[in-house]
């Protein structure tokens, strides 16, 4: 009897489950057309909204975005990163150094850099004022040379490869050679740049080929440098670099070390300072630099993407 009672109870349970499933199936069948109709209305509404809402145009990084300064001061070695596309960077600086026989030389320097594409920038630099005083001689004053540089970023940093760039510069001799401010000839400069982040430390290596003008043509030389940049705080970075090599028109080799730093007042405003000391003869023994870099998005714009040359240069 116990076993039978169990069967009866089990049978009753199966019967009740069967009735429940039948009722649920009938209810689902009765509500299915309503659900299908609701889904159809929703799909139709979504399709209508999609047709009425135009797709968003891609953001052009050369025309928008936060402005961030990428200063080249106070370093001798340049970095592979170019100026932000569509951004104008302006820097101003003061330089003081002894040039021998008790004569002190001071310069006011400035440059303007504009990001033509995400990979290419152009720079115009000039020495606004040069003065030489001391040494028991009459002081000399005047303007210095001007120069133009183009820097192209070949590739960004990869897993095993550094970021790389090439740069070409030309110097226009506007200074007075009779005052000893310049040679009076056009000079050329070719630079290979490799940059890499190693942890929090940033490295910039430069190989510089120089062609200096003279009366009979040009004479060349090559110099090399390495800069090490280490952030100390969120705003302050310390820079140490070493550079040098043969000098055109001079049998003496040049070598120097420089210690400096940059401080970000704002992302687009950076102040800097450095002290350079040479360890070879035939060059100024020491030099002090201070300056400021300011970045802004100007009213003029980089070349549009429809220009073929701009696309070839990374636009």
C-alpha positions as a Markdown table, in Angstrom:
| # | Residue | x | y | z |
|---|---|---|---|---|
| 1 | Unk | 0.0 | 0.0 | 0.0 |
| 2 | Unk | 2.7 | 2.4 | 0.7 |
| 3 | Unk | 4.2 | 1.8 | -2.7 |
| 4 | Unk | 0.8 | 2.2 | -4.4 |
| 5 | Unk | 0.0 | 5.3 | -2.4 |
| 6 | Unk | 3.2 | 6.7 | -3.6 |
| 7 | Unk | 2.3 | 5.9 | -7.2 |
| 8 | Unk | -1.0 | 7.5 | -6.8 |
| 9 | Unk | 0.4 | 10.6 | -5.4 |
| 10 | Unk | 3.0 | 10.7 | -8.1 |
| 11 | Unk | 0.4 | 10.2 | -10.7 |
| 12 | Unk | -1.7 | 13.1 | -9.3 |
| 13 | Unk | 1.4 | 15.3 | -9.3 |
| 14 | Unk | 2.0 | 14.5 | -13.0 |
| 15 | Unk | -1.6 | 15.2 | -13.8 |
| 16 | Unk | -1.4 | 18.6 | -12.1 |
| 17 | Unk | 1.8 | 19.4 | -13.8 |
| 18 | Unk | 0.2 | 18.5 | -17.1 |
| 19 | Unk | -2.8 | 20.8 | -16.5 |
| 20 | Unk | -0.4 | 23.6 | -15.5 |
| 21 | Unk | 1.7 | 23.2 | -18.6 |
| 22 | Unk | -1.4 | 23.1 | -20.8 |
| 23 | Unk | -2.7 | 26.3 | -19.3 |
| 24 | Unk | 0.7 | 28.0 | -19.6 |
| 25 | Unk | 0.9 | 27.0 | -23.2 |
| 26 | Unk | -2.5 | 28.4 | -24.0 |
| 27 | Unk | -1.6 | 31.7 | -22.3 |
| 28 | Unk | 1.7 | 31.9 | -24.2 |
| 29 | Unk | -0.1 | 31.3 | -27.5 |
| 30 | Unk | -2.7 | 33.9 | -26.7 |
| 31 | Unk | 0.0 | 36.6 | -25.9 |
| 32 | Unk | 2.4 | 35.7 | -28.8 |
| 33 | Unk | 0.7 | 37.8 | -31.4 |
| 34 | Unk | 0.7 | 40.8 | -29.0 |
| 35 | Unk | 4.5 | 40.3 | -28.4 |
| 36 | Unk | 5.2 | 39.9 | -32.1 |
| 37 | Unk | 3.2 | 43.1 | -32.8 |
| 38 | Unk | 5.1 | 45.0 | -30.1 |
| 39 | Unk | 8.4 | 43.8 | -31.4 |
| 40 | Unk | 7.4 | 44.8 | -35.0 |
| 41 | Unk | 6.5 | 48.3 | -33.8 |
| 42 | Unk | 9.8 | 48.6 | -31.9 |
| 43 | Unk | 11.9 | 47.5 | -34.9 |
| 44 | Unk | 10.0 | 49.9 | -37.1 |
| 45 | Unk | 10.5 | 52.7 | -34.7 |
| 46 | Unk | 14.3 | 51.9 | -34.3 |
| 47 | Unk | 14.7 | 51.8 | -38.1 |
| 48 | Unk | 12.9 | 55.1 | -38.4 |
| 49 | Unk | 15.1 | 56.7 | -35.8 |
| 50 | Unk | 18.2 | 55.3 | -37.5 |
| 51 | Unk | 17.1 | 56.8 | -40.8 |
| 52 | Unk | 16.3 | 60.2 | -39.3 |
| 53 | Unk | 19.6 | 60.4 | -37.3 |
| 54 | Unk | 22.6 | 61.1 | -39.6 |
| 55 | Unk | 25.8 | 59.3 | -38.7 |
| 56 | Unk | 28.4 | 61.3 | -36.8 |
| 57 | Unk | 31.4 | 62.5 | -38.8 |
| 58 | Unk | 34.8 | 61.3 | -37.5 |
| 59 | Unk | 36.6 | 63.8 | -35.3 |
| 60 | Unk | 39.6 | 65.4 | -37.0 |
| 61 | Unk | 42.5 | 65.5 | -34.5 |
| 62 | Unk | 44.1 | 68.4 | -36.4 |
| 63 | Unk | 41.1 | 70.6 | -35.8 |
| 64 | Unk | 40.0 | 69.8 | -32.3 |
| 65 | Unk | 41.2 | 68.3 | -29.0 |
| 66 | Unk | 43.1 | 69.6 | -26.0 |
| 67 | Unk | 46.2 | 71.6 | -26.8 |
| 68 | Unk | 49.4 | 70.1 | -25.2 |
| 69 | Unk | 52.9 | 71.6 | -25.6 |
| 70 | Unk | 55.8 | 69.5 | -26.7 |
| 71 | Unk | 58.8 | 71.7 | -26.1 |
| 72 | Unk | 62.2 | 71.2 | -27.7 |
| 73 | Unk | 63.9 | 73.5 | -25.2 |
| 74 | Unk | 66.3 | 73.4 | -23.5 |
| 75 | Unk | 67.7 | 70.4 | -25.1 |
| 76 | Unk | 70.4 | 70.0 | -27.8 |
| 77 | Unk | 68.9 | 66.6 | -28.8 |
| 78 | Unk | 65.5 | 66.6 | -30.4 |
| 79 | Unk | 62.7 | 64.1 | -30.0 |
| 80 | Unk | 60.9 | 62.0 | -32.5 |
| 81 | Unk | 57.5 | 63.4 | -31.5 |
| 82 | Unk | 56.4 | 66.3 | -33.7 |
| 83 | Unk | 54.3 | 69.3 | -32.7 |
| 84 | Unk | 50.6 | 68.4 | -32.3 |
| 85 | Unk | 48.7 | 68.7 | -35.6 |
| 86 | Unk | 47.0 | 72.1 | -36.1 |
| 87 | Unk | 48.9 | 73.6 | -33.0 |
| 88 | Unk | 51.3 | 76.5 | -33.0 |
| 89 | Unk | 54.1 | 76.4 | -30.5 |
| 90 | Unk | 56.1 | 79.5 | -29.7 |
| 91 | Unk | 59.2 | 79.6 | -27.5 |
| 92 | Unk | 61.4 | 82.4 | -26.2 |
| 93 | Unk | 64.7 | 82.1 | -24.4 |
| 94 | Unk | 67.8 | 83.8 | -23.0 |
| 95 | Unk | 71.3 | 82.4 | -23.3 |
| 96 | Unk | 74.5 | 83.6 | -21.7 |
| 97 | Unk | 78.0 | 82.3 | -22.2 |
| 98 | Unk | 81.6 | 83.4 | -21.9 |
| 99 | Unk | 83.4 | 83.3 | -25.3 |
| 100 | Unk | 87.0 | 83.9 | -24.1 |
| 101 | Unk | 89.3 | 86.7 | -23.1 |
| 102 | Unk | 86.8 | 88.0 | -20.6 |
| 103 | Unk | 84.1 | 88.6 | -23.2 |
| 104 | Unk | 80.5 | 87.7 | -22.3 |
| 105 | Unk | 77.9 | 86.8 | -25.0 |
| 106 | Unk | 74.2 | 87.0 | -24.5 |
| 107 | Unk | 71.4 | 86.0 | -26.9 |
| 108 | Unk | 67.7 | 86.4 | -27.1 |
| 109 | Unk | 66.2 | 83.4 | -29.1 |
| 110 | Unk | 62.8 | 82.5 | -30.4 |
| 111 | Unk | 61.2 | 79.9 | -32.6 |
| 112 | Unk | 57.7 | 79.1 | -34.0 |
| 113 | Unk | 56.7 | 75.5 | -34.8 |
| 114 | Unk | 53.5 | 74.4 | -36.5 |
| 115 | Unk | 52.1 | 70.9 | -36.8 |
| 116 | Unk | 51.2 | 70.5 | -40.5 |
| 117 | Unk | 50.1 | 66.9 | -40.1 |
| 118 | Unk | 50.2 | 64.3 | -37.2 |
| 119 | Unk | 53.6 | 63.3 | -38.5 |
| 120 | Unk | 55.2 | 66.6 | -39.9 |
| 121 | Unk | 56.0 | 69.9 | -38.4 |
| 122 | Unk | 57.8 | 73.0 | -39.6 |
| 123 | Unk | 59.9 | 75.3 | -37.4 |
| 124 | Unk | 61.3 | 78.8 | -38.0 |
| 125 | Unk | 63.9 | 79.9 | -35.5 |
| 126 | Unk | 65.7 | 83.2 | -35.1 |
| 127 | Unk | 68.2 | 85.0 | -32.9 |
| 128 | Unk | 66.6 | 88.3 | -32.1 |
| 129 | Unk | 69.6 | 89.9 | -30.5 |
| 130 | Unk | 73.3 | 89.2 | -29.8 |
| 131 | Unk | 75.5 | 91.3 | -27.5 |
| 132 | Unk | 79.1 | 90.8 | -26.6 |
| 133 | Unk | 80.6 | 92.9 | -23.7 |
| 134 | Unk | 83.7 | 92.9 | -21.6 |
| 135 | Unk | 87.3 | 92.0 | -22.2 |
| 136 | Unk | 88.4 | 95.6 | -22.4 |
| 137 | Unk | 87.0 | 95.9 | -25.9 |
| 138 | Unk | 84.2 | 97.8 | -27.4 |
| 139 | Unk | 80.9 | 96.0 | -27.2 |
| 140 | Unk | 79.2 | 94.4 | -30.2 |
| 141 | Unk | 75.5 | 94.2 | -30.8 |
| 142 | Unk | 73.3 | 92.9 | -33.6 |
| 143 | Unk | 70.9 | 90.3 | -34.8 |
| 144 | Unk | 71.7 | 86.7 | -35.4 |
| 145 | Unk | 70.9 | 84.1 | -38.0 |
| 146 | Unk | 67.6 | 82.5 | -38.9 |
| 147 | Unk | 66.8 | 78.9 | -39.7 |
| 148 | Unk | 64.0 | 76.7 | -41.0 |
| 149 | Unk | 63.5 | 73.0 | -40.0 |
| 150 | Unk | 61.2 | 70.2 | -41.2 |
| 151 | Unk | 60.8 | 67.2 | -39.0 |
| 152 | Unk | 58.9 | 64.0 | -40.1 |
| 153 | Unk | 58.0 | 61.2 | -37.8 |
| 154 | Unk | 58.7 | 57.9 | -39.6 |
| 155 | Unk | 57.1 | 55.6 | -37.1 |
| 156 | Unk | 55.8 | 55.5 | -33.6 |
| 157 | Unk | 57.3 | 53.4 | -30.8 |
| 158 | Unk | 56.6 | 49.7 | -31.1 |
| 159 | Unk | 57.3 | 46.7 | -28.9 |
| 160 | Unk | 60.9 | 46.3 | -29.8 |
| 161 | Unk | 61.5 | 49.4 | -31.9 |
| 162 | Unk | 61.9 | 53.1 | -30.9 |
| 163 | Unk | 60.0 | 55.9 | -32.4 |
| 164 | Unk | 62.0 | 57.3 | -35.3 |
| 165 | Unk | 62.1 | 60.7 | -37.2 |
| 166 | Unk | 64.2 | 62.5 | -39.7 |
| 167 | Unk | 64.8 | 66.3 | -39.8 |
| 168 | Unk | 66.3 | 68.7 | -42.3 |
| 169 | Unk | 67.4 | 72.3 | -41.4 |
| 170 | Unk | 68.8 | 75.2 | -43.3 |
| 171 | Unk | 70.5 | 78.3 | -41.8 |
| 172 | Unk | 70.1 | 81.7 | -43.4 |
| 173 | Unk | 73.2 | 84.0 | -42.7 |
| 174 | Unk | 71.6 | 87.2 | -41.5 |
| 175 | Unk | 74.1 | 88.0 | -38.8 |
| 176 | Unk | 77.1 | 90.3 | -39.4 |
| 177 | Unk | 80.2 | 88.2 | -40.0 |
| 178 | Unk | 82.5 | 91.3 | -39.4 |
| 179 | Unk | 81.3 | 91.3 | -35.8 |
| 180 | Unk | 82.1 | 87.6 | -35.5 |
| 181 | Unk | 78.5 | 86.6 | -35.1 |
| 182 | Unk | 78.4 | 84.3 | -38.1 |
| 183 | Unk | 80.4 | 82.9 | -41.1 |
| 184 | Unk | 78.2 | 84.6 | -43.6 |
| 185 | Unk | 77.4 | 81.3 | -45.5 |
| 186 | Unk | 74.4 | 79.0 | -45.7 |
| 187 | Unk | 74.6 | 75.9 | -43.6 |
| 188 | Unk | 72.6 | 72.6 | -43.8 |
| 189 | Unk | 71.8 | 70.0 | -41.1 |
| 190 | Unk | 70.5 | 66.5 | -41.4 |
| 191 | Unk | 69.3 | 64.7 | -38.3 |
| 192 | Unk | 68.2 | 61.1 | -37.6 |
| 193 | Unk | 66.3 | 60.8 | -34.3 |
| 194 | Unk | 65.4 | 57.7 | -32.3 |
| 195 | Unk | 63.2 | 58.0 | -29.1 |
| 196 | Unk | 62.0 | 55.4 | -26.7 |
| 197 | Unk | 60.3 | 55.2 | -23.3 |
| 198 | Unk | 62.0 | 52.7 | -20.9 |
| 199 | Unk | 59.6 | 52.6 | -17.9 |
| 200 | Unk | 59.2 | 56.2 | -16.7 |
| 201 | Unk | 62.5 | 57.3 | -18.4 |
| 202 | Unk | 62.5 | 58.8 | -21.9 |
| 203 | Unk | 65.5 | 58.5 | -24.2 |
| 204 | Unk | 66.3 | 60.6 | -27.3 |
| 205 | Unk | 69.3 | 59.8 | -29.5 |
| 206 | Unk | 70.4 | 62.1 | -32.3 |
| 207 | Unk | 72.9 | 61.6 | -35.2 |
| 208 | Unk | 73.6 | 65.0 | -36.8 |
| 209 | Unk | 75.2 | 65.5 | -40.2 |
| 210 | Unk | 76.4 | 69.1 | -40.8 |
| 211 | Unk | 77.4 | 70.9 | -44.0 |
| 212 | Unk | 78.7 | 74.3 | -43.2 |
| 213 | Unk | 79.2 | 76.8 | -46.0 |
| 214 | Unk | 82.6 | 78.4 | -46.8 |
| 215 | Unk | 84.2 | 80.3 | -49.6 |
| 216 | Unk | 85.0 | 77.2 | -51.6 |
| 217 | Unk | 81.8 | 75.3 | -51.0 |
| 218 | Unk | 80.8 | 73.2 | -47.9 |
| 219 | Unk | 82.6 | 71.2 | -45.3 |
| 220 | Unk | 81.0 | 68.4 | -43.3 |
| 221 | Unk | 81.1 | 66.9 | -39.9 |
| 222 | Unk | 79.0 | 64.5 | -37.8 |
| 223 | Unk | 78.0 | 64.8 | -34.1 |
| 224 | Unk | 76.0 | 62.6 | -31.8 |
| 225 | Unk | 74.0 | 63.1 | -28.7 |
| 226 | Unk | 71.8 | 61.3 | -26.1 |
| 227 | Unk | 69.2 | 62.9 | -23.8 |
| 228 | Unk | 67.7 | 61.2 | -20.8 |
| 229 | Unk | 64.5 | 62.7 | -19.4 |
| 230 | Unk | 63.0 | 61.6 | -16.1 |
| 231 | Unk | 59.8 | 62.9 | -14.6 |
| 232 | Unk | 60.3 | 63.8 | -10.9 |
| 233 | Unk | 56.7 | 65.0 | -10.2 |
| 234 | Unk | 53.6 | 65.4 | -12.4 |
| 235 | Unk | 54.8 | 68.8 | -13.5 |
| 236 | Unk | 58.6 | 68.7 | -13.2 |
| 237 | Unk | 61.0 | 66.7 | -15.3 |
| 238 | Unk | 64.8 | 66.4 | -15.1 |
| 239 | Unk | 66.9 | 66.2 | -18.3 |
| 240 | Unk | 70.5 | 65.1 | -18.6 |
| 241 | Unk | 72.2 | 64.9 | -22.0 |
| 242 | Unk | 75.6 | 64.5 | -23.6 |
| 243 | Unk | 76.6 | 65.5 | -27.1 |
| 244 | Unk | 79.5 | 66.3 | -29.3 |
| 245 | Unk | 81.8 | 65.3 | -32.1 |
| 246 | Unk | 84.0 | 66.8 | -34.8 |
| 247 | Unk | 83.4 | 70.4 | -35.8 |
| 248 | Unk | 83.4 | 71.8 | -39.4 |
| 249 | Unk | 86.4 | 74.0 | -40.2 |
| 250 | Unk | 88.1 | 73.0 | -36.8 |
| 251 | Unk | 90.5 | 70.3 | -35.9 |
| 252 | Unk | 89.3 | 70.3 | -32.3 |
| 253 | Unk | 86.5 | 68.0 | -31.3 |
| 254 | Unk | 83.6 | 69.3 | -29.3 |
| 255 | Unk | 82.0 | 67.6 | -26.3 |
| 256 | Unk | 79.6 | 68.8 | -23.6 |
| 257 | Unk | 77.1 | 67.7 | -21.0 |
| 258 | Unk | 74.0 | 69.5 | -20.0 |
| 259 | Unk | 71.7 | 69.3 | -17.0 |
| 260 | Unk | 68.3 | 71.0 | -17.1 |
| 261 | Unk | 64.6 | 70.7 | -16.4 |
| 262 | Unk | 61.1 | 71.6 | -17.5 |
| 263 | Unk | 58.1 | 72.6 | -15.4 |
| 264 | Unk | 54.5 | 72.4 | -16.8 |
| 265 | Unk | 52.6 | 75.4 | -15.5 |
| 266 | Unk | 49.7 | 74.3 | -17.7 |
| 267 | Unk | 49.6 | 71.6 | -20.4 |
| 268 | Unk | 50.1 | 74.3 | -23.0 |
| 269 | Unk | 52.6 | 76.4 | -21.0 |
| 270 | Unk | 56.1 | 75.1 | -20.0 |
| 271 | Unk | 59.1 | 76.9 | -18.5 |
| 272 | Unk | 62.7 | 75.5 | -18.7 |
| 273 | Unk | 66.2 | 76.1 | -17.6 |
| 274 | Unk | 69.6 | 74.3 | -18.1 |
| 275 | Unk | 73.3 | 74.6 | -17.5 |
| 276 | Unk | 75.8 | 73.3 | -20.1 |
| 277 | Unk | 79.5 | 72.6 | -19.5 |
| 278 | Unk | 81.9 | 71.6 | -22.2 |
| 279 | Unk | 84.9 | 69.2 | -21.5 |
| 280 | Unk | 86.9 | 70.0 | -24.7 |
| 281 | Unk | 88.9 | 72.9 | -25.8 |
| 282 | Unk | 88.0 | 75.2 | -28.7 |
| 283 | Unk | 84.4 | 75.9 | -27.5 |
| 284 | Unk | 82.7 | 78.1 | -24.9 |
| 285 | Unk | 83.3 | 76.4 | -21.5 |
| 286 | Unk | 79.8 | 76.9 | -20.1 |
| 287 | Unk | 76.4 | 78.2 | -20.9 |
| 288 | Unk | 73.2 | 79.0 | -19.1 |
| 289 | Unk | 69.7 | 78.9 | -20.7 |
| 290 | Unk | 66.2 | 79.8 | -19.5 |
| 291 | Unk | 63.0 | 80.0 | -21.5 |
| 292 | Unk | 59.3 | 79.4 | -21.9 |
| 293 | Unk | 57.2 | 77.5 | -24.5 |
| 294 | Unk | 53.6 | 78.4 | -25.2 |
| 295 | Unk | 51.2 | 76.3 | -27.4 |
| 296 | Unk | 47.9 | 77.5 | -28.9 |
| 297 | Unk | 45.5 | 76.4 | -31.7 |
| 298 | Unk | 45.7 | 79.4 | -34.1 |
| 299 | Unk | 43.1 | 80.8 | -36.5 |
| 300 | Unk | 44.8 | 79.2 | -39.6 |
| 301 | Unk | 44.5 | 75.5 | -40.2 |
| 302 | Unk | 46.7 | 72.7 | -41.5 |
| 303 | Unk | 46.2 | 71.6 | -45.1 |
| 304 | Unk | 43.0 | 69.6 | -45.6 |
| 305 | Unk | 43.0 | 65.9 | -46.3 |
| 306 | Unk | 41.9 | 66.4 | -49.9 |
| 307 | Unk | 45.4 | 67.7 | -50.7 |
| 308 | Unk | 47.4 | 64.8 | -52.0 |
| 309 | Unk | 50.7 | 66.0 | -50.6 |
| 310 | Unk | 49.1 | 66.4 | -47.1 |
| 311 | Unk | 47.9 | 62.8 | -47.2 |
| 312 | Unk | 51.3 | 61.6 | -48.2 |
| 313 | Unk | 52.8 | 63.5 | -45.2 |
| 314 | Unk | 50.4 | 61.8 | -42.8 |
| 315 | Unk | 47.3 | 64.1 | -42.8 |
